[in-house]
Amino acid sequence: MSLTEDIRLLSQVPLFRDMNEDQLRLVAFGAERRQVTTGQQLFREKSPAESAFIVARGRFELLMADRNGEMKVEATVGPGTLLSELALVTMVERKFTAIAIEDSEALKISRSLFHRLLEEYPQVGRVIESRIRDNIASLARAAAAMQDRFA
């Protein structure tokens, strides 16, 4: 993919949607493309996450180990999906294993690249903070709605 195509892909991801072309260009230029063949892992559950990935082409199954250690498919994702978003701002573990179910490609965005974006464009930090706050509020509402299931 070209730089222009990477910028277009980034602009479709909610986290990056409101960024201008210069900001997107910085991310696209610094991002790393990863080719992943069918059956190959992009990353493994519980491994340290120092980057996020955006699915550029193809599809991935997201699997999590159940209580017995068996891998269960939690979701299937395709182009435009941002994986491990929280890794852009802090050290976390991968919450699932991502395996390509067809030949695929992902854009790897490192935490250091994201921090560079925030340093060069501080206003982006305010947008990201607002999005993270909204995501946490949404998770809290979803958890509250499920509270009766665990009572």
C-alpha positions as CSV (number, residue, x, y, z in Angstrom):
1,M,0.0,0.0,0.0
2,S,1.1,3.5,-0.6
3,L,1.4,6.3,1.9
4,T,-1.8,7.8,0.5
5,E,-3.7,4.5,1.0
6,D,-2.3,4.3,4.6
7,I,-3.5,7.8,5.3
8,R,-6.9,6.9,3.9
9,L,-7.1,3.8,6.1
10,L,-6.1,5.8,9.2
11,S,-8.7,8.4,8.5
12,Q,-11.4,5.7,8.7
13,V,-10.4,4.5,12.1
14,P,-12.4,6.3,14.9
15,L,-9.3,7.1,17.0
16,F,-7.7,8.9,14.1
17,R,-10.8,10.2,12.2
18,D,-10.6,13.8,13.3
19,M,-6.8,14.2,12.7
20,N,-5.6,16.4,9.8
21,E,-3.6,15.1,6.9
22,D,-0.2,16.2,8.4
23,Q,-1.0,14.3,11.6
24,L,-2.1,11.2,9.7
25,R,1.0,11.4,7.4
26,L,3.2,11.3,10.5
27,V,1.5,8.2,11.7
28,A,1.4,6.5,8.3
29,F,5.0,7.3,7.5
30,G,6.2,5.9,10.9
31,A,4.0,2.8,10.9
32,E,5.2,-0.6,9.9
33,R,3.4,-2.9,7.5
34,R,3.1,-6.6,8.6
35,Q,2.2,-9.3,6.2
36,V,0.4,-12.2,7.9
37,T,-0.3,-15.4,6.0
38,T,-3.3,-17.6,6.7
39,G,-3.0,-19.4,10.1
40,Q,-0.2,-17.1,11.3
41,Q,-0.4,-15.2,14.5
42,L,-0.3,-11.4,14.5
43,F,0.2,-11.5,18.3
44,R,-0.5,-13.8,21.3
45,E,-2.8,-13.3,24.3
46,K,-1.0,-12.1,27.5
47,S,2.1,-11.0,25.6
48,P,3.3,-7.4,26.3
49,A,1.6,-4.9,24.0
50,E,3.9,-2.1,22.9
51,S,2.0,-1.3,19.7
52,A,-1.5,-1.3,18.2
53,F,-2.4,-2.7,14.9
54,I,-4.9,-1.6,12.2
55,V,-6.2,-4.4,9.9
56,A,-5.4,-3.1,6.4
57,R,-6.4,-6.2,4.4
58,G,-7.8,-9.6,5.2
59,R,-9.4,-10.9,8.3
60,F,-8.3,-12.1,11.8
61,E,-10.0,-14.3,14.4
62,L,-9.6,-13.0,17.9
63,L,-9.3,-15.8,20.4
64,M,-9.1,-16.0,24.2
65,A,-8.3,-18.9,26.4
66,D,-11.2,-20.1,28.5
67,R,-11.0,-21.4,32.1
68,N,-9.8,-24.8,30.7
69,G,-7.1,-23.1,28.6
70,E,-8.9,-23.9,25.3
71,M,-8.9,-21.1,22.7
72,K,-12.3,-19.8,21.9
73,V,-13.1,-17.4,19.0
74,E,-14.5,-14.1,20.5
75,A,-14.7,-12.1,17.2
76,T,-13.7,-11.9,13.6
77,V,-12.4,-8.6,12.4
78,G,-11.5,-7.0,9.1
79,P,-10.1,-3.9,7.4
80,G,-10.2,-0.7,9.5
81,T,-10.3,-2.5,12.9
82,L,-7.9,-1.1,15.5
83,L,-6.5,-3.8,17.8
84,S,-4.9,-3.2,21.2
85,E,-5.7,0.6,21.2
86,L,-4.7,1.0,24.9
87,A,-1.1,-0.1,24.0
88,L,-0.7,3.3,22.3
89,V,-0.7,5.1,25.7
90,T,0.4,2.6,28.3
91,M,2.0,-0.8,28.8
92,V,-0.6,-3.6,28.8
93,E,-1.0,-7.3,28.0
94,R,-2.7,-8.4,24.8
95,K,-6.2,-9.5,25.7
96,F,-6.5,-12.0,22.9
97,T,-4.6,-13.9,20.2
98,A,-5.1,-12.6,16.7
99,I,-4.8,-15.2,13.9
100,A,-5.1,-14.5,10.2
101,I,-7.9,-16.5,8.6
102,E,-6.8,-15.4,5.2
103,D,-3.7,-13.7,3.9
104,S,-3.8,-10.4,5.6
105,E,-1.9,-7.2,6.3
106,A,-1.8,-5.0,9.3
107,L,-0.4,-1.5,10.1
108,K,1.7,-1.6,13.3
109,I,1.7,1.7,15.2
110,S,4.2,1.7,18.1
111,R,3.7,3.5,21.3
112,S,6.8,5.6,20.7
113,L,5.4,6.7,17.3
114,F,2.1,7.6,19.0
115,H,3.9,9.6,21.7
116,R,5.8,11.5,19.0
117,L,2.4,12.4,17.4
118,L,1.3,13.7,20.8
119,E,4.5,15.7,21.3
120,E,4.3,17.3,17.9
121,Y,0.6,17.9,18.0
122,P,-0.5,18.4,21.6
123,Q,-4.1,19.1,20.6
124,V,-4.4,15.5,19.5
125,G,-3.8,14.5,23.1
126,R,-7.0,16.3,24.1
127,V,-9.0,14.5,21.4
128,I,-7.6,11.1,22.4
129,E,-8.2,11.8,26.1
130,S,-11.9,12.6,25.3
131,R,-12.2,9.4,23.2
132,I,-10.7,7.2,26.0
133,R,-13.0,8.8,28.6
134,D,-16.0,8.1,26.3
135,N,-14.8,4.4,25.8
136,I,-14.4,3.9,29.6
137,A,-17.9,5.4,30.2
138,S,-19.3,3.1,27.6
139,L,-17.6,0.1,29.2
140,A,-19.0,1.1,32.6
141,R,-22.5,1.3,31.2
142,A,-22.2,-2.1,29.6
143,A,-20.8,-3.6,32.8
144,A,-23.7,-2.1,34.8
145,A,-26.2,-3.5,32.4
146,M,-24.8,-7.0,32.9
147,Q,-24.7,-6.7,36.7
148,D,-27.8,-8.8,37.2
149,R,-26.2,-11.8,35.5
150,F,-23.5,-12.0,38.2
151,A,-25.7,-11.2,41.2
